Amino acid sequence: MRYLLLSCSDDKTAPPLTRPEMDALIQEHMRFSEKLRAAGKAVIGEALRPEAEASRIRLKAGHRQVTDGPFTETKEALGGFYVIECDSREEALEWAKQVPLRDGRFIEVRPIWKM
């Protein structure tokens, strides 16, 4: 089964990272990605551009409306994701525990519907 590991941060509690801290975190994610690939678990993983560059499309009164970011009503920001292939939820959680984190950041694990 495939699982989505969402890398998120809580904007209220996550302290901003300095450039050296960000560089170190990126290196940790690169090592984690390589570990996933070596184990044959990686499907895809990507970092996302800032929320300010995002857009949302909503249906309102039968019409689709586009809203550009940043989205002030959002308290949690999505920074990236991994899609992994695992035999069980427990295995996915074990991989999720290894995703590099910092204070105020968290990983959400979501099973993906098989269509």
C-alpha positions in Angstrom: 0.0 0.0 0.0 1.2 3.5 -0.7 1.4 6.2 2.1 1.8 9.9 1.9 4.2 11.4 4.4 3.3 15.1 4.6 6.1 17.4 6.0 4.3 20.2 7.8 5.0 23.0 10.2 2.9 24.9 12.7 3.5 28.6 11.9 2.8 29.6 15.5 5.3 27.2 17.1 8.0 26.5 14.5 10.9 28.9 14.9 12.4 30.2 11.7 15.4 28.3 10.5 18.7 30.1 9.9 20.4 29.5 6.5 22.9 27.0 8.0 20.0 25.1 9.8 18.0 25.0 6.5 21.1 23.7 4.6 21.6 21.0 7.3 18.0 20.0 7.1 18.1 19.7 3.3 21.1 17.4 3.6 19.3 15.3 6.2 16.3 15.0 3.8 18.6 14.0 0.9 20.1 11.2 3.1 16.7 10.0 4.1 15.5 10.0 0.5 18.5 7.9 -0.4 17.7 5.5 2.4 14.2 5.1 1.1 15.4 4.4 -2.4 18.0 1.9 -1.2 15.2 0.0 0.7 13.0 0.1 -2.4 10.3 2.1 -0.5 10.5 5.4 -2.4 7.9 6.3 -5.0 8.5 10.1 -5.1 9.4 12.9 -2.7 9.6 16.6 -3.3 10.0 19.9 -1.4 7.3 22.4 -2.1 7.8 26.1 -3.0 6.4 28.6 -0.5 2.7 29.0 0.2 2.9 32.6 -1.3 3.3 30.9 -4.7 0.4 28.6 -4.3 -3.2 28.9 -5.6 -6.5 27.4 -4.4 -9.5 26.7 -6.5 -12.9 26.5 -4.7 -16.4 26.1 -5.9 -18.6 28.9 -4.8 -22.2 29.4 -6.0 -21.4 27.0 -8.9 -18.4 28.9 -10.1 -14.8 28.0 -9.6 -12.8 30.8 -7.9 -9.0 31.0 -7.8 -7.3 32.5 -4.7 -3.6 33.1 -4.7 -1.5 32.5 -1.6 -0.4 33.1 1.0 -3.5 31.8 2.9 -3.8 33.7 6.1 -6.4 31.4 7.6 -4.0 28.5 7.4 -2.0 27.9 10.6 0.0 24.9 9.3 2.2 25.0 6.2 2.9 22.1 4.0 6.6 22.0 3.1 7.0 18.8 1.2 6.0 15.2 0.9 7.1 11.6 0.3 5.1 8.9 -1.3 6.3 5.5 0.0 5.3 1.9 -0.7 4.9 -0.2 2.5 3.4 -3.5 3.5 1.6 -2.1 6.6 0.6 1.0 8.4 3.2 0.2 11.1 6.0 0.0 8.5 4.9 3.4 7.1 4.9 4.9 10.6 8.4 3.5 11.2 9.6 5.2 8.1 7.8 8.4 9.1 9.6 8.5 12.4 12.9 8.7 10.5 11.9 11.8 8.5 14.2 14.7 9.6 12.3 17.2 11.8 12.9 20.4 13.8 10.8 21.9 16.6 7.3 23.0 15.5 7.4 20.6 12.5 5.6 17.3 12.1 4.9 14.5 9.7 1.4 13.5 8.8 1.0 9.9 7.5 -2.0 9.3 5.2 -2.8 6.0 3.4 -3.5 6.5 -0.3 -6.6 5.0 -1.9 -5.8 2.4 -4.5 -7.9 3.1 -7.6 
